[in-house]
Amino acid sequence: MRKTGSFALACLLLLSVALVGCSSSNPGSGEEGSGPSSGDNVTINVFAHQSSDTNLQTNKFTKKMEEKFNVKINWTTVPFDGAAEKRQISLASGDYPDLYLLIPWVDRFSQTDLLKFGQQGVIVPLNDLIEQYAPNIKKVLDSSEYYKAMNTAPDGNIYGLTGLNECFHCSYPNKMWMNTKWLEQLGLSEPTTTEEFKEVLKAFKTKDPNGNGKADEVPLSGSIENFGVHIIPYLMNGFIYDDDRTYLIAKDGRVDTVANKPEWKEGLAYIKSLYDEGLIDPGAFTQNVGAFKKIGDNADAQLLGAGAAMHPSLFVNTAEGAPYGKDYNPIPPLKGPHANYTTYNYPIDPGASFVLTNKASEETQIAAIKMLDYLYTQEGAMSAYLGEEGTSWRKPEEGDVALNDQVEPLYKAIPLPTGEEPRNDSWGALSQYNHHRAYRDAEVQGKDIYAGDGYERRLYEATLLMEGKEPKEVFPHWALWVDPANADETSMMQTNLKDYIDQNALQFITGAKSLEKDWDDYVKGLEGLNIKRYLEIMQAAYDSSSISK
């Protein structure tokens, strides 16, 4: 399976796709700005998420789209809280819109939803519409194997589209941020192996690096959400690959679990040794990120030696002038006895945020897909997400540097001044449909990684330490579709297996279970949860996917 070795090239190809798409000249078939052929306004009833600082009805980008595509958008908007329930109620009532336009991290149609409502005829397949009226969408699908696979159902239909938002730092979420001020004070080198890491944590615990004469230091902590804040994956990757999600691997095209392997047991033993010596905060396994941040931002004395997180502001105030924000810096993956991996995850989740229903007339369907196609152009992507040029973003100026300092900068966002009313000139996260890595890499960022306008560069540089350290074959769960006949069974097994693996890992680490006495029973428990059947289903999904070829 092709992986990140060709990722940068693919991103550059996608950028060229966007640029080519902007100059499409196929009349009546997706030409930029071409509205419905009748010349009359087409009404589109849209269900959408709306934040508190946006009014989609009066929004300036809404007005632009209505004029550009000769449409009238009737919005049914819902706040982020309870959005999923409201979407489900709208479908169940039968009083649903022509179009669902959703924010993926708020709510989306799952793959199961798409298959269910697609087979019922409630959801309209997009294949023919894309082929005839959306050349920019088609080019992006054809240029990105992951994106095409995750949007194409087993029956070949595209029942909806999810946004393409290739956040680089999100692709390697399980980072470790170490207190480098403490390293310097104690005369320690940055650890490169699991054993060196253990010795550093010991020094943090015993040598009073915060200088207050108390043994109050917390060598290592994390929390329980899904922001790379779990401590186990970063440490386990020195023993065997831990994706922090499925615990599956693909080796020579064969799908298997890591959670019953001797290396997994050995990794748990190592993490237990840290726990037994008081080097891991017990709260890391139970606390939320708010409690985690209380440790990082403790006012009386700096307490935290190292924190697991996608980015440091999850556990410490990184604003300019904050007392500890500059002290936490990333360390590369640790070399362990068997591996030197980092966790990779494609930064887009499966499902769909753009879904047309059978309530939409043919003319409405065409207008809606043309609007979406515009968001796949560079002009459309920038206008929809950033807002008005000169007000909310500007072109690069001399001396500006892109996030990836090896490429030409493309745009710079203009922050909203404190106290100013929201500009209401963009669709924001509703519109992130072609934010590929090359596009995101070209954003102007400040050069000082500790300044407010350089935070994204700080994350980018941290992620460069991780890039390419994942296995050559990673199980691509984000791009697979399970046979609909097995969907319910698979979902239940997936939940039960993950819960079982997570709970037992915690019990082994804390000593509630013995790795020597209880390991065999744990492995039998996996078998009792029918992991063999689960692997068969996932193998079939992998084999049927185009990305396994």
N, C-alpha and C positions, 0 to 999 in steps of 0.2 A: 504494500500500500504506500502510495506517495505521501510524504509528510512535509514537515516544515523546512526541509532543505531547499524546496523550491517555492517557499512561501513568499519571499520578497519579490521574486519574479512574477508570481501570480498577482501580487498586489499592484505591481507596476502595470501589468496587463489590464487589471481592472480600472486603473486610473485612465489608461488610454481608451478603454471602453467608454468610460463616462464622457471623455472629451469628444470621441467620435459620435456618441449618442446625441450630444448637443447640436450636431449639425445634420441630424437625420433629415433626409429630403424625400421620403417616400410619401407621396401625397395621399391623404385620407387614411394612412396606416401608421399613425403614431407621430406624425410630424408635429414638432413642438408647437403648442399653441393652437392646434387644430381642434375646434369644438365639434359638436354634433353637426351632421351634414344638413339637417333640416333648416338650420338658421334660427330655430326657436329655442328658448331656454329649456333645459332639461332639469327637472327637479330630482335631487338625490337625497333621500332620507338616510341620515348617518347617525349611528350610535357610537359615541366616542367618550374617552376619558378626558376630563378637564380639571386642570389644577386650579388652585384658588387665585392665582395671579394671571389667569387667562380667561378671556371671553371669546369663544370661538365664533359666536354669532357676529360680533363686531370686529373681529380680528382682521388686521390689515392683510395678512397673507390669505385669509379666507376670501376677502374681497378681490385680491389679485387672481386667485384661482377661478372665482366665479366669472370674472371678466375674461380671463384668458381662455376658458373652456366653455363659455356660454352656458353656465349652469347656475342653478339656485340650490344651495345646500341648506337643508332643514336639519338642524342639529338636535339630537337627544343626548344630553351630556350627563355624565355621572361622576361624582368625586371618586378619588382613589379608594377610599375606604368602602368596602362592600361592593366593589365594582364587579367581581366575579359573580356574586349572587344576583346582582341586577341583570347581568347579561343572561344568566340562566333563566331568570324569570321571564325575560322578554321572549326568549325562544319557546319556553313552555306555554306561554299565553297565546302564542300564534300571532301576536301583534309585534312582529319584529321588523327591523328596517331593511332598506335595500343593501346597506353596507355597514359592516362593523369595522371601525378604524380604531385600533387599540394600542396601548403602550405595553410592550411585552413584559416589562418587569412589574406592571400593575396587574394585568390579566391577559390571557391569550386563549385561543382555542387550542386544546391539546390535540395530539395526533388522533387519539381515540374519538374526540369530538368531531374532528374533520371527517373521519371515516364514517362515523355514525350518521351525521347530518348530511354528508355527501351521498351516502347510499339511500337515505330517505328522500333525497331531492330537495332538501331545504337549502343546501349550499350549492352554488353554481361552480362547476369546474372552470378554471381560468385558461386552460391550454389554448383553445382556439382564439380567445380574446388576446392573449399574449402574442400568439403567432401573427395575428392580423393587425393589431393596433398598438403593440408595445415593444418596439424594437430594442429599446434600452434595457428593459427587463430581460428580454430574451438573451441579449448579449452577456449580461451579468450572470444569468443562470448557466449559460454555455461556458463561461470563463471560470467558474468556481465549482469544483466537483463536490465539495461539502455542501455548499448552498443549494445546488441543484438536487442533491440526494435528499437533504432534509426537507425540501419542499415538494418532493414528488412521491406520492403514495404508491403502495405496491401495485395498484391497478393502473399506474401510469398517469393518473390525474393529479393536477395541481389544484387542490381544493381551497388553498389560501396561501398567502405569502407571509413569512416572518421577515422582520427587518434585518438588513445586513449591516451590523455595527461591530466592526472588528477592532474592539478595544484591546490593544497590545498587552497592557499591564493586567487586564482581566484574564488573558490567556494562560497566565502562570500565577494563579491566585495564592498559592501556599508559600509565601515568602517568610523569611525570618529577619527581623529588624533588631540589631544588637546595639546596646549602649556603648558606643565607641569612646565616649568620654571616660567611662569607667575602665575600658581596656587601656586607654592611655595612662590614666592615673595609677593603675596597678602594674604598668609595664608589660602588658600582655599583648601577644600577637593575635590577629584575627584567626579564629579556628577554621581549619579546613577539613578536619575529619570528625567523626562522631566522638572519638575519645578526646580529642582536643576541645571539642565543644563541652564535654562533661567537665573537663578541668577548668575551663573558663567559668562555668556556672558555679563550681565549687568556690572559686576565688570570689565571685560576686557574693556568695552566701557568707563567707567566713572572714573576708578582709576589710569589711566596713567601707566599701567604696563611696558611700554617701557621706561618710565622715561625721556621723552624729553620735558615734559611740554605742549605737544600738544594733542588735542583730535583727533588723527589720526589713532587710532587702528581700525582694522577691526575684529570684534568679530568672525564672521563665514563666510566662503566663499566656493565656489565650482565652477564647470563649466558645460558645456553642453554635453560632450562626454560620451561614454559608458564605463568608467573606474571606476565606483563606485563614480564618482565625483558629482552626483546629490545630493542636500542636502535634498530633500523631503523624500526619502525612509527611511533613518536612523531615522528621526524624526517621520514619520508616523507609524513606526513599534511599537511605544508605544501606538498606538490606534487600528490599524488593520493591517494585513499583507500586505506589499507592495513589490511586486517582481520586481518593476522598469522596467517591460517589458510588461506583458500581463494584469496585474491587475485582474488576475483570481485566484481563490482558489478552492481547492477540499476538500469538507467536507462530510464525510460518503459516498464518491464515487460520490457526486453530484458537478457539476461544476457551479460556480457562479462568479459574479464580485464583487469586493470590492468597486468600484468607485461610487456606489449609496447608500452606507450604511450610517446610522447615525454616525458610528465611523469614517468614512472617512471625513465626514463634520466636526466632532469635531477635527480631526487631522489637517485639513486645518485651522480651527479657531486658533488652538495653533500656527501653523507656521506663520499665519498672525499676531498674537500678537508679535512674535519675529521681524517680518518685520516692524511692526508699530513703534516699539521702537528703530529702527535703529540697530538691533542686527544681521541682515542678510545683507550681501553685495548685493545690487541690481544686480551687475554684475554677481553674481552666476547663474542667469537665462539666461544670454545672452553671456557671454564671453567664449572663448576657453581656453584650458588648458595652453596655453602660457601666456595669460593675468593673469590667476590664479597664475601662478608661479612668475610673476612679483611682485605680492603682497607678496607671501611667501619669496621671495629673495630680497625684497627691501633693497637697500644698506644703505640708510641714517638712518633707524631705523627699528627695527622689528615691523611689523604691524599686523600679523595674529594671532588670538587667537585659532581658530580651523578650520580644513579643512576636507572636505569630499573627500575621495579618496580610491581606492583599496590599494595604497601604497604611502608613503609620498613623494617619489622623483618626483611624478607628480606635486607637488606644491612647493617643496623646495629642494635645493641642499643638498643631503645627503652624499656627498663625505667626506672623512676624512679631517678634517680641515675646512670644511664649517662652517660659523658662527652660523647657526640656525638648522642644520640638526639633532642634538641630542635632540632638545627641543620638538619635536612633537612625542607624544606617544599615543597608542590606548586606547580608553575607551570602556567598554563593551556596549551591547545594553542597552538603557535606559528603565526603567520601567515607563510605562505610566498608564493612568487610566483604560485601558482595555487589555493591552498586554505588552509583553517584548520580542518582536521578533527581528530577524535579517534576512536579505535577503539572501536566498540560491539560487544558480543557478549551475546546473551541468556544469562543466567547459569545456564541449565539445559541440559544436554546430552541429545541424543535417546537413545532406548533405553528400558529398563524395569527397575525395581528391585522391583516387585510383579508376580509372575507365577504364575498358577495352572496346574496340570498336570492331565492326564487321570487321574491317580491319585486326585484328590479326588472324593469322592462329591458328589451334588447338595447334600446337607445341609452338607457341609464347605465347599463353594463359597459357599453362602449365609452361613455363619458367618464365613468369611474376609473376604468383601466388606463385611459389616456392621462387622467390626472395623476394616477400613481406612476405611470411611466415617466412623467415629468420629474418626479422626485428622484428618479434614478439617473437624471442628468446632473452634471456638476452645478449648473446654474440653479436647478430646482432643489438640489440637496442643500445648497448654501442658503438660498432664500427661505426655504421652508424651516430650516433649523436655526439659522443665525438671525434672520430678520432682515431689516432694511440696511442696505449698504450705506455707510457713512453715519449711521445712527447706532446700529447694533454690531456692525463689523466693518472692517476696512481692509483694503489691499495692503500688501507688505510695503514697508518703507526701507530705505537704505539702513543697513545695520541689523535689520530683523533676522532672526534665525528660526528655522523650522524646528519642530519637535525632534524630528530626525535631521540632525545637522548636516547630513549628506545630501539632502534634497532641497530644491527651491521652495521657499515658503509660498503659500497660496492665500492665506487669509489670517486675520487676527480679530478675535472677538473683542468687542468693546464692553467692559463690565457696566452694569447698571449702577450709577452713583448712589451712595447711601441716601435713603430717604426719598428717592425719586419714584414716581408712580411706574408700575410695570408698563413696558412699551407695547405689549400686546400686538406684536408685529410678526410673530412666527408661530408655527405649530409645535415647536420643540420636539420632545421625544415621540410625538405621534408621527413624525416625518423621517425617522432614521432608517431609510430603506436602502441607501447605497453609501454608507459611511465605511468604506473598505479601508484597509490599513494604510494604503498609500495616501488616501485623502486625509485621514487623521494625522498621519506623519507630517503632513505639510502645513499644519497649523502653527502659526507663530507663537512661540513660548519664550518667557523670560530666560535669561542665561543663568541667573542665580537660582539653584535648585531649592534653596531654603526661603526664597521670597514667595509672596502670594502668587505672582504670575509665573513662577517656575515650578510649581508643584507637580504638574503633569510631566515635566522633564525629569524630575526626581524619580517618579514612578517608572518612566521610560528607561532611564539608566539602570534602575534596579532590576528591571525585567531583562535587560540585556545579559545580566549575570546568569539568568535562567534559560534563556533561549537556546534550544538545541540540546538541552540536557535530558530531555524525555527519551524514553526508549524509541528505537526505530519504528516499531509498530506499537501504536496506542489503540486500545479498543475505542472505536469512534461512536460511542453511544448516542451522541447528539445527532447523528445522521442516519440512524437506522429506524426502520418501521417494522413493528412486529405484526405478524399475520393477525388480522382482525379476529379470527376464530380463537386465537390464543391471548388476546389482549387482556381480558379480565384476569385470567389465570396468571399471566406474566406479571401484571401489576401487583397482585397479591403476593406472589413469591418474591418479587423485587423488594417490596416493603418489609416482608418478614425476614428475608435474608440480611438486608442492610441493618435492620434493628438488632438482629441476633449477633452479627459480627461486631457492631459498635458496642453493644452492651457487654459482650464477652471480652473485647479488647480492654474496656475500662475495668472490668473485674480482674482480669489478669494483671493489669498495671498496678492497681491499688491493693492487690493481694487478697481480694475476696475469693478468688479462685487461684489454684496453684497451676503454674505452667507444667510442672512435673507430673502432678497427680491427675489434673483435670483436662489436659490437652486432648487426649484420645476421645473422651466423652464429648468435648466441644466439636471435634471433627465429625463424630457420629451424629451430633445434633444438626450439622449442616446437611448431612445426608438425609436426616429425618425431615428436613424442610424441602427435600426434593431438589437439591442443587443440581443434580444430574439432569433432570428434566429442564430446569431453568437454563442450563448451559446449552442444551440441545436447541431450545427456542432461540436463544441469542445467536447461536451458530447459524441457524437458518436465516435469521434476520441479516446477519453479517454477509452470508453467502449470496443472498438475493440483492444486496446493495451494489450499486455501480462502483462504489469506492473500494470494494474488496478486490476488484479486478486488476 
